[in-house]
C-alpha cells in the first residue's frame, strides 16, 4: 500500500458520518452514566461528584452543604438527560433540537430523584466530610 491508498482508506473509515456517530455515541454514553436512567450511577458517580463538590464548597460555609449537594446532584442528573438527548438527536438529525418541553421533562424527573437524595441528607444518612472526620 502506498501513501495515497492509506490516506484514502483512512478517509473512508473515518468519514464524516462515522465521526458524527462516534461523537453521538460518546454523548449518549456519558449522558446515560450521569442520568437517573441507570440504577447504579448514583452510588458510583452522581453522589460522589455531588459530595465532593458540596464538601469543597462547604469549607467556606458549612451550612451550605445540603443546598450545594442537592443542586449539584440535580445538575448531574439534568446534564445526563440532556447529553443523552443531544447525542441521540445529533445521530438522527443534522440539527439538534432542545425545546422547552423536553427541558421541563428533564427537570421534573431530576427534581423527583433529587428530593429523595435531599431526604437522605436531611435525615443524616449523607453528611459533610467535616462531620465524618
Secondary structure as the mmCIF struct_conf table of DSSP 4:
data_model
#
loop_
_struct_conf.conf_type_id
_struct_conf.id
_struct_conf.beg_label_comp_id
_struct_conf.beg_label_asym_id
_struct_conf.beg_label_seq_id
_struct_conf.end_label_comp_id
_struct_conf.end_label_asym_id
_struct_conf.end_label_seq_id
HELX_RH_AL_P HELX_RH_AL_P1 UNK A 3 UNK A 13
TURN_TY1_P TURN_TY1_P1 UNK A 14 UNK A 14
HELX_RH_AL_P HELX_RH_AL_P2 UNK A 16 UNK A 34
BEND BEND1 UNK A 35 UNK A 35
TURN_TY1_P TURN_TY1_P2 UNK A 36 UNK A 37
BEND BEND2 UNK A 38 UNK A 38
TURN_TY1_P TURN_TY1_P3 UNK A 39 UNK A 40
HELX_RH_AL_P HELX_RH_AL_P3 UNK A 41 UNK A 41
HELX_RH_PI_P HELX_RH_PI_P1 UNK A 42 UNK A 46
HELX_RH_AL_P HELX_RH_AL_P4 UNK A 47 UNK A 58
TURN_TY1_P TURN_TY1_P4 UNK A 59 UNK A 60
HELX_RH_3T_P HELX_RH_3T_P1 UNK A 62 UNK A 64
HELX_RH_AL_P HELX_RH_AL_P5 UNK A 65 UNK A 92
BEND BEND3 UNK A 94 UNK A 95
HELX_RH_AL_P HELX_RH_AL_P6 UNK A 100 UNK A 122
TURN_TY1_P TURN_TY1_P5 UNK A 123 UNK A 124
BEND BEND4 UNK A 125 UNK A 126
HELX_RH_AL_P HELX_RH_AL_P7 UNK A 129 UNK A 132
#
